[in-house]
Amino acid sequence: MSPKNILIYAGLFGAVAPIFAQQSAFFKNREEYRISLAEKLYQHKIYTAAQYEFARQYFYQNPEGAKREASLFYDNIIGVILNKSHSEEGLEAFTKEYPKSAYFALANAPLADYYLAKKDFAKALASLKKVNQYNLTKEENTQYILKLGYAKFMTGDTQGAIEALDEAYKNADRESKNDIAYMLGHLQYAEGDRKKAFQYFDRIKNDFKYAKTVKPYYVQLYFNEKNYDKAIEEGKSLLHEGISKEYRMEVNKIIGESYFMKKNYATAYPYLKTYLDSKTSPSESDLYEMGFVAAQLHKYDEAVNYYNQLISSQSALAQNAYYQLGNAYLEVGKKREALTAFRAASRMSYDIKVQQLAYEQYAKIGYDIGNPFESNSQVLQAYIAQYPNAANIQEMRNLLVKSYLYSGNYKETLSAIKKLGEQSPEMVSIEQQASFLLGTEAFNKGDYTEAETLFEYAAKYNYHKDLKARSEYWMGQSQYQMGDYESTTETLQKLYHSALDFEEKQQLPYDLAYAYFKNKKFKEAQHYFKLYLQNPKPEFKNDAELRLADTYYANNELNDAIAIYDKNVDATDYTQFQKAMSLGFKGNLEAKISSLKKLIENYKDSEYVDDALYELGVAYSSVGKYKEANEYFDKLIKTSSDKNLVANASIYRAQNYADLGQSEKAMEEFRTLGNTYKGTSYVEKVLLGAKALYLKNGDTEGYQNFASSLGVKVSANELDEINLTTAQKLYAAKNYKAAIPYYERYLTQNPMGSKLYQAKYELGESYYQNKSNIKAMLILGEVANASNDYQEDAQVRLSQIYLKNNNRTEAKKHLQNLVASSNVSIRNYALIEMMKISVDANDFNQAEAYADQVLGNSKNSASVREQAQTIKARSLMKRGHEAEAKKAYAALEKSSNPQVAAEALYAKAYYQNKAKAFKSSNETVFRLSNNYASEEYWGAKSLVVMAKNYLGLRDKYQASYTVDQIIAHYSDFPDVVTEAKQVKSQIKK
């Protein structure tokens, strides 16, 4: 290892004796002696003394040339060997000053040791590779190879390390051989060459120095060879020895897994738990294994805890964990949480058998408790599509049908039964129920044509006799709502004479009576009203009595009518008005006038006041008191919003002017009325009234000109009548497509006819029914913007079109005109739609004002009142009136309208969450999803509440999973997705 200059010195000064004290005799120059002494000290590794001599030489003797280079090199290389501060920088400075120095070869070995001590293995390896092995002794070479192997291993070159250590092993002495065997055994084991590893371990397993370290490998070996009994035996023995904590934990794991493989889970449990408790970050397989063992021992809550720690990943193990987690949740009665776990497992395809089992459980639990993530019917349908040959496929198909039925999706229930092709008694029963319930749903939505078809379909089955009777009853109700009174009486008469018993039977005579009444068959109506009054429901008794009185009135049996009106305990403005009309028909005009005046006095806000004013005018006109008559007509014209009454009163007043001898005033009035009502049905009455004046003056041409100016042809065009009559027949038969060309022809040839607006309205309605909305809007707009009999009907249809197109601004223009309509149905429609628009615009005061108008009219139907109650509840909620809103929504929970009931349950879940009743709130969410799966919007909103509930319950996994599902699957409801993202941001905090 001596450098070149040392050899030169040796040649110059001869050999040196081994004893330093004798060396001085060979040197005449003191400094030469000290240089030689420093080199000898270095060679014998007496580094501190050697460095002192080299440093003294460099700093105090100011050497030159080779001596300076040698002094500087040795001073710095010894600093590196002794690991002194800044020694590496000193050596770098030497390199810069002497870039071609021959001393560099001597620096590599010390530098390698230095870098190894510093754990800078890359630099150590680089230095070791520069060492010339031929200059090393056998012992030095062995140490060199050990260092080289170590450096290679630490830099990731395991194979290189093995090769280096193999070489060292061959040349090492006995003691060193064991050290190297230990290292090689570890490396070969790590590389997977168990055979070679144990060849080395066999050499040292009885060496006290290595026994405790090597024996755990043998326990692992027995386990790998499936010799579990031997692994357990050796492992337990090793636990009684003083092995390190790390090895002790590994041995516990091997013993536990050996018992696990033998299915002895109770004995495996404490060993595996000891191992797992020692790990701050256990592996997925360890968590899965522990969860499985805990589940086998019925420690389900503990199993849930282990599974929950490893299900954040996507892997076969995670899929199994989800599945086992679901089973564990089931064992502790947590079906909702099990649903989530099985859902996650069913969406992974690592193990298709596990996927199918999880999918089956997911579908069945969803059917059992409801599925807030997606329609359970869709889940079952997807399962059937994915596993058509599954052993349980028939069971799943039957569940699909029932899920549609129980979720309120009756349309899909019928479709599923049709696809099933099964006519078992159970399926027939479900088909009858679904048809009836779907019919009820259509009826509540006002789709009476569809309702009639569905009730008729349900009535053909005899499986549920009461349901058959109810289907026939509601088929009759649907026909009634469509104005088909002939079919109504036919349907209800057949049911009346049957022996079937059903829920609505008591009400049947009442409904029959009304159908006959509407069909103007008053004798039959009278008969059934009398029958009903023998056993009436209290809430309908008064109405039945009044309608009976109306039949007497209609049949001119006026004394009987008046008797009922007089004795009616709940006398109202209506009875007072009907009594007055009856008295008038009897010819007792004075009594009629007196009764009408009493009505106006006692019921100032009555809807019959305008009718009373008009009838007073008519009554006074009948007795020749035209001036008094016109006083009432004047008042009516100034105050009434009923356009029909105003028009008729104005015409009557003009006729009264003529009868009072005020011909010019009368004619002026008729001309004004002609311009006002040009193109309407009133123009014929105007012409009739004016005709007498013109003919009285012999002005036939003037009458013809007046008629022509009003767009009326005195001699009607027969072709126009044919076109219009044909169009109206087709229109009445609902053959709208065929009716359109006839209406178009009529209006082209007769653009200003007396039936102009009727024809325009019916043409517009035909366009609408034929889905030509743009054409419908154009022509209906003409009708809606002019005063005529069809103006309000046109405005209703236009508002519906605009609302469907989400154009609330245009819809509102028409609806605002309709809220004051004298037609109760139209007024209610307008009020309800204006309520909705007001709520959407956050104008809650106005919304509630509209709702109160609807609810204030006790004669409104239950479905109309319910819509108003829903809007009012929604408004109260948005305004933060919690107590009132909760009460309002609670009243709507049992609604037969799925949309209303779903919204009410959402509100209930929302307020339960707000009150921190998180579990109760979740139960409400599942109830909503189970009963009203078709109402996706409220289902999605309720999922957000469920996520908040899980946050409140500190179950972040369930909360996170729920909001992720909302964000992924409900993009059709952006407001819900936004709310879900807000909840997700809270979870991350």
Rosetta blueprint (number, residue, H / E / L):
1 M L
2 S L
3 P L
4 K H
5 N H
6 I H
7 L H
8 I H
9 Y H
10 A H
11 G H
12 L H
13 F H
14 G L
15 A L
16 V L
17 A L
18 P L
19 I L
20 F H
21 A H
22 Q H
23 Q H
24 S H
25 A H
26 F H
27 F L
28 K L
29 N L
30 R H
31 E H
32 E H
33 Y H
34 R H
35 I H
36 S H
37 L H
38 A H
39 E H
40 K H
41 L H
42 Y H
43 Q H
44 H L
45 K L
46 I L
47 Y H
48 T H
49 A H
50 A H
51 Q H
52 Y H
53 E H
54 F H
55 A H
56 R H
57 Q H
58 Y H
59 F H
60 Y H
61 Q L
62 N L
63 P L
64 E L
65 G H
66 A H
67 K H
68 R H
69 E H
70 A H
71 S H
72 L H
73 F H
74 Y H
75 D H
76 N H
77 I H
78 I H
79 G H
80 V H
81 I H
82 L L
83 N L
84 K L
85 S L
86 H L
87 S H
88 E H
89 E H
90 G H
91 L H
92 E H
93 A H
94 F H
95 T H
96 K H
97 E H
98 Y L
99 P L
100 K L
101 S L
102 A L
103 Y L
104 F H
105 A H
106 L H
107 A H
108 N H
109 A H
110 P H
111 L H
112 A H
113 D H
114 Y H
115 Y H
116 L H
117 A H
118 K H
119 K L
120 D L
121 F H
122 A H
123 K H
124 A H
125 L H
126 A H
127 S H
128 L H
129 K H
130 K L
131 V L
132 N L
133 Q H
134 Y H
135 N H
136 L L
137 T L
138 K H
139 E H
140 E H
141 N H
142 T H
143 Q H
144 Y H
145 I H
146 L H
147 K H
148 L H
149 G H
150 Y H
151 A H
152 K H
153 F H
154 M H
155 T L
156 G L
157 D L
158 T H
159 Q H
160 G H
161 A H
162 I H
163 E H
164 A H
165 L H
166 D H
167 E H
168 A H
169 Y H
170 K H
171 N H
172 A L
173 D L
174 R H
175 E H
176 S H
177 K H
178 N H
179 D H
180 I H
181 A H
182 Y H
183 M H
184 L H
185 G H
186 H H
187 L H
188 Q H
189 Y H
190 A H
191 E L
192 G L
193 D L
194 R H
195 K H
196 K H
197 A H
198 F H
199 Q H
200 Y H
201 F H
202 D H
203 R H
204 I H
205 K L
206 N L
207 D L
208 F H
209 K H
210 Y H
211 A H
212 K H
213 T H
214 V H
215 K H
216 P H
217 Y H
218 Y H
219 V H
220 Q H
221 L H
222 Y H
223 F H
224 N H
225 E L
226 K L
227 N L
228 Y H
229 D H
230 K H
231 A H
232 I H
233 E H
234 E H
235 G H
236 K H
237 S H
238 L H
239 L H
240 H L
241 E L
242 G L
243 I L
244 S L
245 K H
246 E H
247 Y H
248 R H
249 M H
250 E H
251 V H
252 N H
253 K H
254 I H
255 I H
256 G H
257 E H
258 S H
259 Y H
260 F H
261 M H
262 K L
263 K L
264 N L
265 Y H
266 A H
267 T H
268 A H
269 Y H
270 P H
271 Y H
272 L H
273 K H
274 T H
275 Y H
276 L H
277 D H
278 S L
279 K L
280 T L
281 S L
282 P L
283 S L
284 E H
285 S H
286 D H
287 L H
288 Y H
289 E H
290 M H
291 G H
292 F H
293 V H
294 A H
295 A H
296 Q H
297 L L
298 H L
299 K L
300 Y H
301 D H
302 E H
303 A H
304 V H
305 N H
306 Y H
307 Y H
308 N H
309 Q H
310 L H
311 I L
312 S L
313 S L
314 Q L
315 S L
316 A H
317 L H
318 A H
319 Q H
320 N H
321 A H
322 Y H
323 Y H
324 Q H
325 L H
326 G H
327 N H
328 A H
329 Y H
330 L H
331 E H
332 V L
333 G L
334 K L
335 K H
336 R H
337 E H
338 A H
339 L H
340 T H
341 A H
342 F H
343 R H
344 A H
345 A H
346 S H
347 R L
348 M L
349 S L
350 Y L
351 D L
352 I H
353 K H
354 V H
355 Q H
356 Q H
357 L H
358 A H
359 Y H
360 E H
361 Q H
362 Y H
363 A H
364 K H
365 I H
366 G H
367 Y H
368 D H
369 I H
370 G L
371 N L
372 P L
373 F L
374 E L
375 S L
376 N H
377 S H
378 Q H
379 V H
380 L H
381 Q H
382 A H
383 Y H
384 I H
385 A H
386 Q H
387 Y L
388 P L
389 N L
390 A L
391 A L
392 N L
393 I H
394 Q H
395 E H
396 M H
397 R H
398 N H
399 L H
400 L H
401 V H
402 K H
403 S H
404 Y H
405 L H
406 Y H
407 S L
408 G L
409 N L
410 Y H
411 K H
412 E H
413 T H
414 L H
415 S H
416 A H
417 I H
418 K H
419 K H
420 L H
421 G L
422 E L
423 Q L
424 S L
425 P H
426 E H
427 M H
428 V H
429 S H
430 I H
431 E H
432 Q H
433 Q H
434 A H
435 S H
436 F H
437 L H
438 L H
439 G H
440 T H
441 E H
442 A H
443 F H
444 N H
445 K L
446 G L
447 D L
448 Y H
449 T H
450 E H
451 A H
452 E H
453 T H
454 L H
455 F H
456 E H
457 Y H
458 A H
459 A H
460 K L
461 Y L
462 N L
463 Y L
464 H L
465 K H
466 D H
467 L H
468 K H
469 A H
470 R H
471 S H
472 E H
473 Y H
474 W H
475 M H
476 G H
477 Q H
478 S H
479 Q H
480 Y H
481 Q H
482 M L
483 G L
484 D L
485 Y H
486 E H
487 S H
488 T H
489 T H
490 E H
491 T H
492 L H
493 Q H
494 K H
495 L H
496 Y H
497 H L
498 S L
499 A L
500 L L
501 D L
502 F L
503 E L
504 E L
505 K H
506 Q H
507 Q H
508 L H
509 P H
510 Y H
511 D H
512 L H
513 A H
514 Y H
515 A H
516 Y H
517 F H
518 K H
519 N L
520 K L
521 K L
522 F H
523 K H
524 E H
525 A H
526 Q H
527 H H
528 Y H
529 F H
530 K H
531 L H
532 Y H
533 L L
534 Q L
535 N L
536 P L
537 K L
538 P H
539 E H
540 F H
541 K H
542 N H
543 D H
544 A H
545 E H
546 L H
547 R H
548 L H
549 A H
550 D H
551 T H
552 Y H
553 Y H
554 A H
555 N L
556 N L
557 E L
558 L H
559 N H
560 D H
561 A H
562 I H
563 A H
564 I H
565 Y H
566 D H
567 K H
568 N L
569 V L
570 D L
571 A L
572 T L
573 D H
574 Y H
575 T H
576 Q H
577 F H
578 Q H
579 K H
580 A H
581 M H
582 S H
583 L H
584 G H
585 F H
586 K L
587 G L
588 N L
589 L H
590 E H
591 A H
592 K H
593 I H
594 S H
595 S H
596 L H
597 K H
598 K H
599 L H
600 I H
601 E H
602 N H
603 Y L
604 K L
605 D L
606 S L
607 E L
608 Y L
609 V H
610 D H
611 D H
612 A H
613 L H
614 Y H
615 E H
616 L H
617 G H
618 V H
619 A H
620 Y H
621 S H
622 S H
623 V L
624 G L
625 K L
626 Y H
627 K H
628 E H
629 A H
630 N H
631 E H
632 Y H
633 F H
634 D H
635 K H
636 L H
637 I H
638 K H
639 T H
640 S L
641 S L
642 D L
643 K H
644 N H
645 L H
646 V H
647 A H
648 N H
649 A H
650 S H
651 I H
652 Y H
653 R H
654 A H
655 Q H
656 N H
657 Y H
658 A H
659 D H
660 L L
661 G L
662 Q L
663 S H
664 E H
665 K H
666 A H
667 M H
668 E H
669 E H
670 F H
671 R H
672 T H
673 L H
674 G H
675 N H
676 T H
677 Y L
678 K L
679 G L
680 T L
681 S L
682 Y H
683 V H
684 E H
685 K H
686 V H
687 L H
688 L H
689 G H
690 A H
691 K H
692 A H
693 L H
694 Y H
695 L H
696 K H
697 N L
698 G L
699 D L
700 T H
701 E H
702 G H
703 Y H
704 Q H
705 N H
706 F H
707 A H
708 S H
709 S H
710 L L
711 G L
712 V L
713 K L
714 V L
715 S L
716 A L
717 N L
718 E H
719 L H
720 D H
721 E H
722 I H
723 N H
724 L H
725 T H
726 T H
727 A H
728 Q H
729 K H
730 L H
731 Y H
732 A H
733 A L
734 K L
735 N L
736 Y H
737 K H
738 A H
739 A H
740 I H
741 P H
742 Y H
743 Y H
744 E H
745 R H
746 Y H
747 L H
748 T H
749 Q H
750 N L
751 P L
752 M L
753 G L
754 S L
755 K L
756 L H
757 Y H
758 Q H
759 A H
760 K H
761 Y H
762 E H
763 L H
764 G H
765 E H
766 S H
767 Y H
768 Y H
769 Q H
770 N L
771 K L
772 S L
773 N H
774 I H
775 K H
776 A H
777 M H
778 L H
779 I H
780 L H
781 G H
782 E H
783 V H
784 A H
785 N L
786 A L
787 S L
788 N L
789 D L
790 Y L
791 Q H
792 E H
793 D H
794 A H
795 Q H
796 V H
797 R H
798 L H
799 S H
800 Q H
801 I H
802 Y H
803 L H
804 K H
805 N L
806 N L
807 N L
808 R H
809 T H
810 E H
811 A H
812 K H
813 K H
814 H H
815 L H
816 Q H
817 N H
818 L H
819 V L
820 A L
821 S L
822 S L
823 N L
824 V H
825 S H
826 I H
827 R H
828 N H
829 Y H
830 A H
831 L H
832 I H
833 E H
834 M H
835 M H
836 K H
837 I H
838 S H
839 V H
840 D H
841 A L
842 N L
843 D L
844 F H
845 N H
846 Q H
847 A H
848 E H
849 A H
850 Y H
851 A H
852 D H
853 Q H
854 V H
855 L H
856 G L
857 N L
858 S L
859 K L
860 N L
861 S L
862 A H
863 S H
864 V H
865 R H
866 E H
867 Q H
868 A H
869 Q H
870 T H
871 I H
872 K H
873 A H
874 R H
875 S H
876 L H
877 M H
878 K H
879 R L
880 G L
881 H L
882 E H
883 A H
884 E H
885 A H
886 K H
887 K H
888 A H
889 Y H
890 A H
891 A L
892 L L
893 E L
894 K L
895 S L
896 S L
897 N L
898 P H
899 Q H
900 V H
901 A H
902 A H
903 E H
904 A H
905 L H
906 Y H
907 A H
908 K H
909 A H
910 Y H
911 Y H
912 Q H
913 N H
914 K H
915 A L
916 K L
917 A L
918 F H
919 K H
920 S H
921 S H
922 N H
923 E H
924 T H
925 V H
926 F H
927 R H
928 L H
929 S H
930 N H
931 N H
932 Y L
933 A L
934 S L
935 E L
936 E H
937 Y H
938 W H
939 G H
940 A H
941 K H
942 S H
943 L H
944 V H
945 V H
946 M H
947 A H
948 K H
949 N H
950 Y H
951 L H
952 G H
953 L L
954 R L
955 D L
956 K H
957 Y H
958 Q H
959 A H
960 S H
961 Y H
962 T H
963 V H
964 D H
965 Q H
966 I H
967 I H
968 A H
969 H H
970 Y L
971 S L
972 D L
973 F L
974 P H
975 D H
976 V H
977 V H
978 T H
979 E H
980 A H
981 K H
982 Q H
983 V H
984 K H
985 S H
986 Q H
987 I H
988 K H
989 K L
